[in-house]
Amino acid sequence: MTKKSELMDANGNILSPEKIKDKLGLEYVLNKIQDVNVPQGTTMRTGIAGEKTNWNSKGGGTQYEALDKLPKESFSKGKNL
């Protein structure tokens, strides 16, 4: 997971799927995103995405991982990019 602010450019526009892949050090280009409502008290881990040269991703964006299971209701339906 990441905050919405990590997915925005300096003008407040959402980054392209290719730029999101690069910033978050992902293996694949995203085709959907969804909102996640993390309940208060959820144990989280935070880190900075590292460079993945084999995936051609520079990294540098902040990622969050829920260490507790999130209820199904925490996830939105998702939107195409």
Buried (B, 14 or more C-beta within 10 A) or exposed (E): BBEEEBBEEEEEEBBEBEBBBBBBBBEEEBEEBEEEEEEEEBEEEEEEBEEBEEBEBBBBBBBBEBEEEBEEEBEEEEEEB
